[in-house]
Amino acid sequence: MSTAAKSLLILTLLSGFAAALLPEETLGSALLIACGSFFSLLLLALIAGRKIKFDPVLR
């Protein structure tokens, strides 16, 4: 896992926990939006960091 993916995972977890613990009227919806955007960026970082090896010779 790349460092970008690790940092996005930490940000996703922190914003998710903060959204669950804080009351709804104090930044509740903004934290849920941040959690969703960090999660989508995490998925993109995981897909981009994947090393796909192409072997032209079929064995």
SULQUISUL-V40066 format. One record per pair of residues at least 12 apart in sequence whose ideal C-beta (glycine too) atoms are under 8 Angstrom apart, sorted by the first residue. I is the first residue (numbers start at 1). J is the second residue. Records with the same first field share a line. If there is no record, write none. Layout:
I->J / J
This chain:
1->46 / 49
2->45 / 49
4->45 / 49
5->42 / 45 / 46 / 49
8->38 / 41 / 42 / 45
9->42
11->34 / 38
12->35 / 38 / 39 / 42
15->31 / 34 / 35 / 38
16->31 / 35
18->31
19->31 / 32 / 35
